[in-house]
Amino acid sequence: MSPLSMHPGTFEASPWDGQAFWDAPIGIAFLDEGLRYLRINKMLAAMNGLPPELHIGRSIQEVLPAIPPAVVESLEHVLATGQPIFNSVLTRWAAPRPSEAQHFLAHYYPVRNEAGALIALGTAVQDITGWRRAEMARDRSEARFRALVLATAQVVWTTDAHGELVEESPTWRAFTGQTPQQSLGSGWVDAIHPEDRTRARSAWRQAVHHRELYTVEYRLRRPDGSYTPTLARGAPVHNADGSILEWIGTNTDISASHRAREEHARLLGELQQAVRIRDEFLTVAAHELRTPLTTLGLRLQSLGNDARGWPGAQLARRALEQLEVMRRQVKRLTTLVNSLVDVTHLSEGRLQLELESVELCTVVREITVRLADEAARAGCTVKLEANCEVPGRWDRLRLEQALVHLLSNALKYGAGRPIHIHVMKGEQKARLTVRDEGIGIAPEHLPRVFDRFERGVSERHYGGLGLGLYMTRRSIEAMGGTVSVESKPGEGALFTVELPLRPPEEEGRP
């Protein structure tokens, strides 16, 4: 389209020559059909960096050599069509510091006289550098926030002022598997564990109503259907007038904290249990050590009285009887002390084995004979089935100690009833069982009868330090074997020991 004809002679009487034009807060200029300046106010002149008088009669390209071609094209388009162009954003870069760019909002429009004839081309330019920089800063902030949301391990969400989820949260979707349609509004509550929903919803409504911080723990469903404990926090974002614009919040995975809390509770429970066991042990140990000492003292006192009043032959017989009782008490004290020393070695990992060739049936018979008097006092008959040779390489002392503990345990809790011992040989293992017909063990005590200082019954009714079965298990396991128990209350107990015929480190040797 050819350019419109102008009537420049009619422009001299333009009312734009007044003070309002000159002092206008935006830049204004009028150009002729050659894009030469006819009028310019001081604001636009300042934007161009030249005095107003240096603009008049010069083309826009002469005044601004670096002007973008798009500006000239826009101006020529207005001349050709008579149609204005509004809201064109221009950027002028300040070399060599691009960060100091200036931004302008320009409008180009035809100026006509009363007859409708085109008399000039008008331009209005506004410096929007401050606004544009604020807008760009906001865009950068939003982009940074979105990047942070995507990069963070937390779930980040926003709601409207009424607490309704109106915008999808990518991290919520990734964490819970909910689609936007499922989570928007109050649908997010459906991802909370059913047992936690009422509490979480109530806390959220209270926070929104009272315009206060929102903090609550609840479990969130994962895409696989499992639930993860989270800490939800939310805070209101206010408008300038103090009203709430929106809410922003996070859900933090606190499963590690929960595990640490549970572990702390477990350790605290174990510590309390250990203190209880220690106190019980000290009470029992004091009682167990005091009993033989008291007996020894009484026997020594009685022997002294006898020595002063009895004839020689009667005194000798009496002394032998008293000495036998004292020998048993000294043996008992020695056993108690040795048990404490052995437990210390076991706790410190200093249990040393002296392996040698041992025949198990022979050892069992010797232990049965050694405890014959104890069995008689308990009113028990010991029935032994050991009709074959069962040779192996074991620590004889530790093996004897384990057998003594098992048989003594059977005599203690099966007093007055038979004790059954059975020894047999397998292809690679020796098997020993000790069964009594006594009071048995309650199911809740079975898992811990081999623990240190533990016992299946009250120490007030049965003596002992609660170390025999613990030392038995540790000794048997040190030799590569196992020991287990089967029992029901009132039906006795069956202890089973299995030992490899050769220790693991010697397997495969010729």
Phi, psi and omega per residue, in radians:
M1 nan 2.367 3.140
S2 -1.290 2.627 -3.135
P3 -1.048 2.589 3.080
L4 -1.240 2.559 3.098
S5 -1.351 2.446 3.123
M6 -1.857 2.767 3.063
H7 -2.140 1.327 -3.034
P8 -1.101 -0.384 -3.113
G9 -1.147 -0.388 -3.119
T10 -1.471 -0.094 -3.034
F11 -1.501 -0.369 -3.080
E12 -1.061 -0.514 -3.098
A13 -1.599 0.307 -3.087
S14 -1.091 2.430 3.099
P15 -1.231 -0.074 -3.095
W16 -1.327 0.025 3.106
D17 -1.430 0.039 -3.068
G18 -1.395 3.082 -3.105
Q19 -1.120 -0.579 -3.130
A20 -1.073 -0.698 3.091
F21 -1.133 -0.792 -3.083
W22 -1.118 -0.682 -3.062
D23 -1.737 0.195 -3.110
A24 -0.988 2.469 -3.095
P25 -1.313 -0.024 3.043
I26 -2.145 2.767 -3.133
G27 -1.339 2.273 -3.129
I28 -2.307 2.422 3.075
A29 -2.619 2.736 3.068
F30 -2.175 2.347 -3.101
L31 -2.069 2.685 3.043
D32 -1.582 -3.008 -3.051
E33 -1.223 -0.244 3.042
G34 -1.635 0.183 -3.122
L35 1.076 0.558 3.042
R36 -1.669 2.550 -3.078
Y37 -1.232 2.241 3.017
L38 -1.750 -0.741 3.116
R39 -2.514 2.615 3.044
I40 -2.689 2.414 3.107
N41 -1.598 2.999 -3.007
K42 -1.208 -0.462 3.138
M43 -1.148 -0.819 -3.125
L44 -1.239 -0.619 3.086
A45 -1.054 -0.716 3.120
A46 -1.139 -0.671 3.100
M47 -1.078 -0.664 -3.126
N48 -1.381 -0.248 3.099
G49 1.402 0.350 3.116
L50 -2.351 2.671 3.070
P51 -1.112 2.664 -3.124
P52 -0.962 -0.703 -3.039
E53 -1.169 -0.365 3.121
L54 -1.447 -0.015 3.102
H55 -1.625 -0.653 -2.949
I56 -1.073 2.250 3.103
G57 1.471 -0.141 3.135
R58 -1.784 2.587 3.134
S59 -1.326 2.830 -3.126
I60 -1.120 -0.561 3.114
Q61 -1.226 -0.544 3.109
E62 -1.254 -0.703 -3.130
V63 -1.268 -0.703 -3.085
L64 -2.169 1.426 -3.086
P65 -1.026 -0.507 -3.069
A66 -1.627 0.233 -3.094
I67 -1.108 2.394 -3.120
P68 -1.063 2.473 3.111
P69 -1.021 -0.507 -3.111
A70 -1.101 -0.499 3.132
V71 -1.203 -0.804 3.133
V72 -1.081 -0.731 3.137
E73 -1.079 -0.680 3.131
S74 -1.153 -0.768 3.132
L75 -1.088 -0.757 3.127
E76 -1.153 -0.555 3.104
H77 -1.144 -0.703 3.124
V78 -1.136 -0.718 3.109
L79 -1.090 -0.697 -3.059
A80 -1.307 -0.586 -3.009
T81 -1.908 -0.379 -3.061
G82 1.310 0.175 3.138
Q83 -1.773 2.299 -3.123
P84 -1.257 2.779 3.011
I85 -2.174 2.103 -3.101
F86 -1.959 2.734 2.974
N87 1.016 0.822 3.048
S88 -1.614 2.144 -3.074
V89 -1.613 2.222 3.128
L90 -2.044 2.570 3.102
T91 -2.236 2.289 3.095
R92 -2.061 2.073 -3.059
W93 -1.544 2.405 -3.133
A94 -1.730 1.596 3.125
A95 -1.214 2.545 -0.017
P96 -1.651 0.508 -3.113
R97 -2.079 1.483 -3.101
P98 -1.051 -0.415 -3.119
S99 -1.172 -0.237 -3.139
E100 -1.743 0.513 3.137
A101 -1.063 2.563 3.057
Q102 -1.852 2.526 -3.105
H103 -2.166 2.427 -3.083
F104 -2.332 2.600 3.037
L105 -1.939 2.045 -3.024
A106 -2.016 2.565 3.059
H107 -2.244 2.363 3.121
Y108 -2.128 2.286 -3.046
Y109 -2.646 2.645 3.100
P110 -1.380 2.505 3.074
V111 -1.918 2.157 -3.074
R112 -2.089 2.715 3.047
N113 -1.521 -3.045 -3.074
E114 -1.138 -0.420 3.133
A115 -1.474 -0.059 3.123
G116 1.575 0.077 -3.130
A117 -1.416 2.496 3.133
L118 -1.272 2.122 -3.113
I119 -2.016 -0.264 3.131
A120 -2.946 2.931 3.042
L121 -1.956 2.065 -3.098
G122 -1.636 2.506 3.037
T123 -2.269 2.413 3.044
A124 -2.259 2.170 -3.046
V125 -2.200 2.342 3.116
Q126 -2.137 2.284 3.102
D127 -1.337 1.981 -3.125
I128 -1.999 0.442 -3.101
T129 -1.002 -0.838 -3.134
G130 -1.059 -0.804 3.141
W131 -1.111 -0.741 -3.111
R132 -1.147 -0.700 3.108
R133 -1.119 -0.689 3.093
A134 -1.113 -0.702 3.129
E135 -1.138 -0.743 3.126
M136 -1.160 -0.660 3.088
A137 -1.115 -0.695 3.093
R138 -1.115 -0.754 3.119
D139 -1.073 -0.745 3.122
R140 -1.120 -0.701 3.132
S141 -1.103 -0.755 3.120
E142 -1.144 -0.715 3.114
A143 -1.125 -0.711 3.109
R144 -1.127 -0.706 3.123
F145 -1.105 -0.765 3.138
R146 -1.127 -0.705 3.103
A147 -1.111 -0.701 3.115
L148 -1.119 -0.714 3.121
V149 -1.059 -0.764 -3.114
L150 -1.237 -0.544 -3.077
A151 -1.506 -0.420 -3.039
T152 -1.309 2.687 3.083
A153 -1.406 -0.118 -3.120
Q154 -1.549 2.785 3.002
V155 -1.605 2.174 -3.096
V156 -2.013 2.348 -3.111
W157 -2.510 2.764 3.058
T158 -2.330 2.642 3.066
T159 -2.297 2.984 3.058
D160 -1.378 -3.084 -3.076
A161 -1.098 -0.385 -3.108
H162 -1.644 0.078 3.096
G163 1.494 0.256 3.130
E164 -1.714 2.378 3.114
L165 -1.323 1.992 -3.072
V166 -2.038 -0.089 -3.135
E167 -2.327 2.355 -3.106
E168 -1.108 2.482 3.043
S169 -1.930 1.976 3.136
P170 -1.019 -0.660 -3.117
T171 -1.250 -0.591 3.066
W172 -1.135 -0.758 3.139
R173 -1.086 -0.756 -3.124
A174 -1.171 -0.642 -3.074
F175 -1.337 -0.721 -3.011
T176 -1.785 -0.400 -3.064
G177 1.449 0.010 3.110
Q178 -1.240 2.440 3.017
T179 -1.369 2.854 3.096
P180 -0.979 -0.683 -3.134
Q181 -1.113 -0.556 -3.126
Q182 -1.384 -0.507 -3.027
S183 -1.666 -0.410 -3.045
L184 -1.154 2.807 -3.064
G185 1.227 -2.136 3.066
S186 -1.886 0.230 -3.100
G187 -1.128 -0.382 3.141
W188 -1.037 -0.443 -3.130
V189 -1.088 -0.505 -3.105
D190 -1.155 -0.320 3.125
A191 -1.476 -0.099 3.139
I192 -1.517 2.569 3.111
H193 -0.965 2.361 -3.090
P194 -0.910 -0.599 -3.124
E195 -1.273 -0.310 -3.075
D196 -1.827 -0.152 -2.979
R197 -1.105 -0.826 -3.082
T198 -1.043 -0.783 -3.124
R199 -1.146 -0.749 -3.120
A200 -1.161 -0.765 -3.132
R201 -1.142 -0.736 -3.140
S202 -1.098 -0.759 3.132
A203 -1.125 -0.651 3.135
W204 -1.187 -0.775 3.132
R205 -1.095 -0.681 3.127
Q206 -1.147 -0.731 3.132
A207 -1.099 -0.767 3.141
V208 -1.149 -0.726 -3.113
H209 -1.145 -0.748 -3.076
H210 -1.645 0.033 3.106
R211 0.966 0.821 -3.097
E212 -2.168 2.939 -3.125
L213 -1.085 2.553 -3.120
Y214 -1.933 2.099 3.111
T215 -2.466 2.120 -3.134
V216 -2.790 2.593 3.061
E217 -1.780 2.371 3.006
Y218 -2.741 2.896 -3.125
R219 -1.663 2.326 3.136
L220 -1.881 2.414 3.115
R221 -1.311 2.366 3.062
R222 -1.618 2.893 -3.140
P223 -0.984 -0.484 -3.136
D224 -1.496 0.053 3.104
G225 1.634 -0.189 3.082
S226 -1.351 2.906 -3.126
Y227 -2.079 2.429 3.138
T228 -2.085 2.255 3.084
P229 -1.178 2.338 3.137
T230 -2.330 2.741 3.000
L231 -1.896 2.024 3.139
A232 -1.677 2.305 3.079
R233 -2.305 2.422 3.108
G234 -2.495 2.624 3.139
A235 -2.523 2.558 3.129
P236 -1.392 2.561 3.009
V237 -1.867 2.164 -2.999
H238 -1.724 2.598 2.937
N239 -1.348 3.027 3.135
A240 -1.080 -0.521 -3.122
D241 -1.513 0.097 3.109
G242 1.616 -0.193 3.094
S243 -1.268 2.798 -3.107
I244 -1.501 2.195 3.084
L245 -1.463 -0.821 -3.118
E246 -2.865 3.090 3.023
W247 -2.089 2.502 3.068
I248 -2.258 2.430 -3.072
G249 -2.678 3.038 -3.135
T250 -2.418 2.705 2.930
N251 -2.098 2.136 -3.109
T252 -1.878 2.275 3.080
D253 -1.181 2.024 -3.126
I254 -2.008 0.450 3.139
S255 -1.098 -0.643 3.107
A256 -1.117 -0.700 3.103
S257 -1.127 -0.695 3.100
H258 -1.097 -0.756 3.125
R259 -1.101 -0.705 3.110
A260 -1.119 -0.685 3.116
R261 -1.125 -0.748 3.121
E262 -1.152 -0.694 3.114
E263 -1.129 -0.691 3.094
H264 -1.087 -0.758 3.121
A265 -1.107 -0.702 3.127
R266 -1.109 -0.808 -3.131
L267 -1.126 -0.666 3.102
L268 -1.112 -0.735 3.096
G269 -1.080 -0.738 3.118
E270 -1.130 -0.682 3.128
L271 -1.122 -0.793 3.114
Q272 -1.083 -0.693 3.098
Q273 -1.127 -0.701 3.128
A274 -1.123 -0.695 3.103
V275 -1.127 -0.728 3.117
R276 -1.091 -0.783 3.139
I277 -1.121 -0.685 3.117
R278 -1.063 -0.808 -3.133
D279 -1.100 -0.726 3.101
E280 -1.121 -0.723 3.138
F281 -1.077 -0.793 -3.136
L282 -1.073 -0.674 3.104
T283 -1.122 -0.832 -3.128
V284 -1.156 -0.756 -3.124
A285 -1.065 -0.751 3.113
A286 -1.059 -0.735 3.134
H287 -1.160 -0.796 -3.096
E288 -1.139 -0.666 3.125
L289 -1.319 -0.584 -3.124
R290 -1.217 -0.622 -3.063
T291 -1.056 -0.934 3.117
P292 -1.155 -0.577 3.100
L293 -1.120 -0.718 3.100
T294 -1.110 -0.762 3.124
T295 -1.080 -0.771 3.111
L296 -1.040 -0.782 -3.137
G297 -1.074 -0.763 3.139
L298 -1.138 -0.727 -3.133
R299 -1.146 -0.716 3.108
L300 -1.103 -0.712 3.115
Q301 -1.116 -0.736 3.140
S302 -1.151 -0.690 3.126
L303 -1.117 -0.664 3.094
G304 -1.122 -0.717 3.109
N305 -1.119 -0.711 3.136
D306 -1.115 -0.666 -3.105
A307 -1.112 -0.513 -3.116
R308 -1.454 -0.338 -3.019
G309 -2.206 -0.168 -3.057
W310 -1.766 2.620 3.039
P311 -1.167 2.926 -3.024
G312 -1.034 -0.877 -3.072
A313 -1.160 -0.783 3.115
Q314 -1.135 -0.643 3.127
L315 -1.131 -0.695 -3.139
A316 -1.086 -0.815 3.127
R317 -1.090 -0.761 -3.134
R318 -1.111 -0.702 -3.130
A319 -1.114 -0.711 3.128
L320 -1.094 -0.710 3.112
E321 -1.100 -0.786 -3.114
Q322 -1.175 -0.670 -3.135
L323 -1.154 -0.617 3.092
E324 -1.113 -0.728 3.095
V325 -1.105 -0.766 -3.140
M326 -1.157 -0.616 3.105
R327 -1.067 -0.735 3.130
R328 -1.133 -0.659 -3.138
Q329 -1.224 -0.670 3.075
V330 -1.120 -0.705 3.100
K331 -1.080 -0.705 3.125
R332 -1.121 -0.757 3.102
L333 -1.084 -0.740 3.139
T334 -1.078 -0.736 3.135
T335 -1.095 -0.748 3.133
L336 -1.096 -0.795 -3.126
V337 -1.142 -0.758 3.120
N338 -1.083 -0.626 3.113
S339 -1.101 -0.745 3.132
L340 -1.126 -0.687 3.115
V341 -1.143 -0.750 3.133
D342 -1.093 -0.711 3.126
V343 -1.081 -0.696 3.107
T344 -1.079 -0.754 3.121
H345 -1.124 -0.716 3.129
L346 -1.114 -0.751 -3.122
S347 -1.116 -0.587 -3.112
E348 -1.579 0.047 3.130
G349 1.230 0.484 -3.082
R350 -1.885 0.458 3.108
L351 -1.366 1.954 -3.120
Q352 -1.763 2.398 3.134
L353 -1.831 2.446 3.027
E354 -2.017 1.601 -3.054
L355 -1.356 2.443 3.101
E356 -2.702 2.957 3.100
S357 -1.307 2.165 -3.073
V358 -2.335 2.471 3.039
E359 -1.813 2.004 -2.953
L360 -1.097 -0.768 -3.098
C361 -1.057 -0.673 3.124
T362 -1.085 -0.783 3.137
V363 -1.086 -0.735 -3.127
V364 -1.099 -0.748 3.130
R365 -1.091 -0.729 -3.134
E366 -1.096 -0.731 -3.132
I367 -1.172 -0.656 3.121
T368 -1.086 -0.753 3.111
V369 -1.148 -0.748 -3.096
R370 -1.065 -0.583 -3.096
L371 -1.751 0.284 -3.104
A372 -1.062 -0.767 -3.140
D373 -1.105 -0.727 3.114
E374 -1.096 -0.679 3.102
A375 -1.137 -0.693 3.129
A376 -1.114 -0.755 3.123
R377 -1.119 -0.539 3.132
A378 -1.441 -0.139 -3.133
G379 1.298 0.514 -3.093
C380 -1.969 2.468 2.940
T381 -1.779 2.369 -3.115
V382 -1.787 2.060 3.139
K383 -1.807 2.000 -3.036
L384 -1.919 2.239 3.014
E385 -2.026 1.751 -3.136
A386 -2.581 1.352 -2.968
N387 -1.769 0.125 3.128
C388 -2.383 2.837 3.081
E389 -1.463 2.357 3.131
V390 -2.239 1.451 -3.130
P391 -1.446 2.614 3.094
G392 -2.854 3.088 3.081
R393 -1.948 1.855 -3.099
W394 -2.431 2.995 3.004
D395 -1.486 1.922 -3.011
R396 -1.070 -0.756 -3.099
L397 -1.097 -0.808 -3.141
R398 -1.149 -0.642 3.108
L399 -1.128 -0.767 3.113
E400 -1.080 -0.766 3.133
Q401 -1.054 -0.749 3.137
A402 -1.094 -0.755 3.141
L403 -1.154 -0.702 3.097
V404 -1.056 -0.770 -3.140
H405 -1.104 -0.759 -3.117
L406 -1.145 -0.772 -3.125
L407 -1.233 -0.692 3.094
S408 -1.100 -0.684 3.105
N409 -1.082 -0.741 3.127
A410 -1.134 -0.700 3.127
L411 -1.164 -0.639 -3.107
K412 -1.185 -0.827 -3.026
Y413 -1.663 -0.136 3.102
G414 -2.071 0.493 -3.082
A415 -0.962 2.396 3.115
G416 1.499 -0.029 -3.102
R417 -2.263 2.814 -3.093
P418 -1.176 2.666 3.032
I419 -2.038 2.318 -3.090
H420 -1.983 2.191 3.102
I421 -2.120 2.267 -3.110
H422 -2.302 2.261 3.112
V423 -2.110 2.331 3.100
M424 -2.545 2.782 -3.092
K425 -2.019 2.273 3.027
G426 -1.779 -2.975 -3.120
E427 -1.177 -0.687 -3.091
Q428 -2.203 -0.138 -3.052
K429 -2.333 2.659 2.955
A430 -1.734 2.507 -3.090
R431 -2.224 2.243 3.124
L432 -2.241 2.280 3.071
T433 -2.156 2.463 3.052
V434 -2.193 2.037 -3.082
R435 -2.163 2.296 3.035
D436 -2.000 2.969 -3.131
E437 -2.065 0.615 -3.019
G438 -1.579 -2.498 -2.968
I439 -1.311 -0.322 -3.132
G440 1.330 -3.103 -3.072
I441 -2.246 2.318 3.111
A442 -1.149 2.572 -3.089
P443 -0.978 -0.650 -3.095
E444 -1.213 -0.318 3.136
H445 -1.630 -0.288 -3.069
L446 -0.993 -0.752 -3.082
P447 -1.123 -0.296 -3.025
R448 -2.146 0.239 -3.114
V449 -1.176 -0.376 3.135
F450 -1.647 0.104 3.121
D451 -1.428 2.806 -3.120
R452 -1.200 2.339 3.098
F453 1.144 0.278 3.136
E454 -1.741 2.668 3.049
R455 -2.639 2.697 -3.082
G456 -1.449 -0.132 -3.139
V457 -2.381 2.997 -3.112
S458 -1.192 2.434 3.099
E459 -1.192 -0.239 3.134
R460 -1.260 -0.427 -3.108
H461 -1.789 -0.418 -3.133
Y462 -2.332 2.298 -3.112
G463 -1.341 -2.990 3.127
G464 1.853 2.720 -3.104
L465 -1.569 -0.084 -3.083
G466 1.282 0.531 -3.097
L467 -2.003 -0.324 -3.017
G468 -1.016 -0.906 -3.107
L469 -1.226 -0.569 3.078
Y470 -1.085 -0.823 -3.141
M471 -1.176 -0.596 3.086
T472 -1.069 -0.860 -3.124
R473 -1.063 -0.801 -3.106
R474 -1.129 -0.690 -3.136
S475 -1.175 -0.792 -3.129
I476 -1.116 -0.771 3.136
E477 -1.140 -0.596 3.112
A478 -1.104 -0.491 3.108
M479 -1.604 0.190 3.074
G480 1.518 0.193 -3.089
G481 -1.852 -3.008 3.122
T482 -2.383 2.715 3.035
V483 -2.401 2.379 -3.098
S484 -2.444 2.956 -3.108
V485 -2.448 2.506 2.998
E486 -2.230 2.352 -3.086
S487 -2.875 2.688 2.961
K488 -2.372 2.540 3.137
P489 -0.955 2.273 3.105
G490 1.429 -0.030 -3.085
E491 -2.118 0.314 3.103
G492 1.343 -2.978 -3.110
A493 -2.472 2.540 3.109
L494 -2.092 1.989 3.085
F495 -1.770 2.307 -3.096
T496 -2.136 2.201 3.092
V497 -2.001 2.279 3.029
E498 -2.139 2.265 -3.107
L499 -2.234 2.370 3.025
P500 -1.161 2.480 -3.127
L501 -1.149 -0.433 3.046
R502 -2.307 2.450 3.141
P503 -1.064 2.668 -3.085
P504 -0.941 -0.648 -3.079
E505 -1.246 -0.241 -3.140
E506 -1.801 -0.026 3.134
E507 -1.077 2.398 3.115
G508 1.560 -0.180 3.090
R509 -1.360 2.603 3.141
P510 -1.271 nan nan
